Amino acid sequence: MKKYKGPMADDFTGRIGHIVVKRWMGIKVITTCPDMSRVKPSAAQLQEKSRFKEAVAYARSVLADPRQAAVYKTKIPTGQSVYHAAIAEYMRKPEVKNPAITSMFIKGDVSIPGLLEEIRSGEFKTRILNKSKRVLKGF
């Protein structure tokens, strides 16, 4: 007697058109895709979506640069991808400890993930921009 291993086998999950096959509470379930046409995201949700879009662009730029990708490969555990590590690092908010703001400069302990490695490797570059986003000369 032959056993059938078709699309409803235990190893299949995913979406085909508007039908979703997933595991819910340990049970195989077939549902339709949710209709999100009437849902209006909040301003905060739109802002996070935009920030995540920037994170994806950053991760792609890391993958495009072999030197940056190599730096990430040394920092991540085995099995984690450089792409996902770059997104995670971008999405983490920098920690500023004991800031003392004076005119244009911030003094204090600043902790930004990956910044120390960039400074040590000589890849860190600084630019000062004016309000119209143009680079100020002499800095």
C-alpha positions in Angstrom: 0.0 0.0 0.0 1.4 3.4 -1.0 1.2 6.5 1.2 0.2 9.8 -0.3 2.4 12.8 0.5 0.5 15.6 -1.3 0.1 19.3 -0.4 -1.7 18.4 2.8 1.2 16.5 4.2 2.7 17.6 7.6 5.6 19.4 6.0 3.5 21.9 4.0 2.7 25.4 5.3 2.3 28.6 3.4 0.0 30.5 1.0 -1.4 29.6 -2.3 -3.4 32.5 -3.8 -5.8 33.6 -1.1 -5.6 30.3 0.8 -3.3 29.9 3.8 -2.2 26.5 5.3 -0.8 26.9 8.8 -0.3 25.2 12.1 -2.4 26.7 14.9 -2.3 25.3 18.5 -0.7 22.1 17.0 -3.5 21.5 14.5 -3.2 22.0 10.7 -5.7 24.7 9.6 -6.7 26.0 6.2 -7.9 29.6 6.2 -8.2 32.6 3.8 -6.0 35.6 3.9 -7.3 38.3 6.2 -9.0 41.3 4.4 -7.0 44.3 5.6 -8.6 46.8 3.2 -10.7 48.5 5.9 -7.9 48.6 8.5 -6.3 52.0 8.8 -2.8 51.9 10.5 -2.0 54.5 13.1 0.6 57.2 12.6 3.0 55.2 14.9 2.4 52.1 12.8 3.2 54.0 9.6 6.3 55.4 11.2 7.5 51.9 12.2 6.8 50.6 8.7 8.9 53.4 7.3 11.7 52.7 9.7 11.6 49.0 8.8 11.8 49.9 5.1 15.0 51.9 5.9 16.3 48.9 7.9 15.8 46.6 4.9 17.6 49.1 2.6 20.5 49.2 5.2 20.7 45.4 5.3 20.8 45.2 1.5 23.6 47.8 1.5 25.5 45.7 4.0 25.1 42.6 1.8 26.3 44.5 -1.2 29.6 45.5 0.6 31.8 42.5 1.2 33.8 44.3 3.9 30.7 45.2 5.9 29.2 41.7 5.5 32.5 40.2 6.8 32.3 42.4 9.9 28.8 41.2 10.6 29.8 37.6 10.0 32.3 37.8 12.8 29.7 39.3 15.2 26.7 36.9 14.7 26.2 33.4 16.0 26.3 30.4 13.7 23.1 30.0 11.8 22.0 33.6 11.8 22.1 35.5 8.5 24.0 38.7 8.0 20.8 40.2 6.5 18.7 39.6 9.6 21.5 40.7 11.9 21.8 44.0 10.0 18.0 44.6 10.3 18.1 43.8 14.0 21.0 46.2 14.6 19.3 49.0 12.6 16.0 48.6 14.5 17.7 48.7 17.9 17.5 52.2 19.3 20.9 53.7 20.4 21.4 54.2 24.1 22.5 57.6 25.3 23.8 57.7 28.9 24.4 61.0 30.8 24.1 63.4 27.9 25.1 67.0 28.5 24.1 69.0 25.4 26.1 72.2 24.8 25.3 74.3 21.7 26.1 71.9 18.8 27.8 69.0 20.6 26.7 66.1 22.8 29.1 65.0 25.6 28.5 61.8 27.4 28.6 58.0 27.1 27.0 57.0 23.8 26.4 53.4 23.0 25.5 52.5 19.4 25.7 48.9 18.3 28.5 48.3 15.9 29.9 51.8 16.2 33.1 50.8 18.1 34.0 48.1 15.5 33.5 50.7 12.7 35.8 53.2 14.4 38.5 50.6 15.1 38.4 49.3 11.5 38.7 52.9 10.2 35.4 52.7 8.2 33.7 55.3 10.4 33.2 58.7 8.6 31.6 61.8 10.0 29.8 64.5 8.1 28.2 67.7 9.5 25.1 68.8 7.6 23.3 72.2 7.7 19.5 72.5 7.8 19.2 72.0 4.0 21.2 68.7 4.3 24.3 70.0 2.6 27.8 69.1 3.9 29.5 71.9 5.7 33.1 72.3 4.4 36.0 72.4 6.8 34.7 69.6 9.0 
